[in-house]
Amino acid sequence: MIFGRKQQVEIAEQQLSKRTYWFFAWARFRKNKAALWSWRIFLVLFFIAITGDFLANDKPFYCKVDGKTYFPVVQNYAVKAGWSKWDAKFLTTPWIEQTYESVWWPPIPYSSEGLDYDNTYVGPFSKQEVESWRFRHWLGTDDLGRDVAAGMIDGTRTALMVGIVAMSIALLIGVFLGALAGYFGDDGLRLSRIRILLNVLFLCLGVFWGFGSRSYAISDGHQVSALLLTLLLVVFLLVIANLLAKWLEKSPTLGKQVIVPIDLMVMRLIEMVNAIPGLLLILAFVAAIQEESILFVMVLIGLLAWTGVARFVRAELLRIRKMEYIEAARALGFTQWQVIFRHALPNALGPVLIALSFGMAGAILLEAVLSFLNIGVPEEQVTWGSLLREARSYAKAWWLTVFPGFAIFVSVTIFNYIGDGLTEALDPRLKD
């Protein structure tokens, strides 16, 4: 079909109108080859992390024993959830010693915790005591005979989990405080006396009761459920405080509005957090916790990493709050919170991606340092840092240094390249 000049122009304009800011940002990002290949490597690492149980496992994908078919890797999820149980023969005899009628093993037939005492400190190219090449330790073993390849896969999952969870916590705190500081400044936020008083009082009560009186529940037993319950308690008390404040604000004295210099308060808080060495602060918290958990490491890293996100969001909101569409939203009668979360923040999240990328690199590196120092991470938790720690006991085990060290180097490097690529791609001064 042949279109006239006018129709061709209209079609071109329609196609151009569908190209958003993010379309051009992605086009600029793809031009940066280092950033693009770093993004692809990240996708590979993410795939390894989420499919780790299917890549390295001491249980087969599929097996047939005594005429009955099993799918042990999948069934293991149900067993951990309490929905299923193993047959007695699988509890008394290791999986590798079962008599199979047919079996299909994962690419690496070992788990990160599995012990092979016949092959301790065996290198990738050394002779190994295995029944066939299928059960060879391709990246060697450590002092207990644990497979390094399986440990590398488990370490990939741990590193990405720490980075994603920690930066999610940092994102929640940083975006909220940065938005308040940037949008309201030092004279834009006005709250009633009673609202300020009740929020401070109930916050102190929540922190004292949740993290003080119930510290035994957080340090012992089920840390995840206890920590979530504590956070829900603090949120619940703050909701109660604001409901009471709304009722008490009817009093002229209690309801009198006062200016809250939120920008000054947030910036001083950021300076305080940045002034304290992160590693020393983590050591202080870990010393107060009786039981080590990777959860606490993720939370602590997140509580230290929010300052960069907050500064990015604050800087963007200081610019955006003077835009015409923000003034138009105010003129239309939108509340301040609606303007912030529906109009201002969505246009300020671009630079946040840059902070998240660099923050992921920092979180992964800090987790590796803590694991190497055996601080805060359980002894049985296999990470890249714990594999590096094993190399100190046997200097000739070069594979315990090269492979995890290279993994840490690659992961930190790709996130820095992604951050550089996002910095260029999200620059509003670039139009092509």
Summary of the structure (lengths in Angstrom):
residues: 432
radius of gyration: 27.2
end to end distance: 30.7
largest distance: 84.8
contacts: 1337
relative contact order: 0.12
helix: 66%
strand: 5%
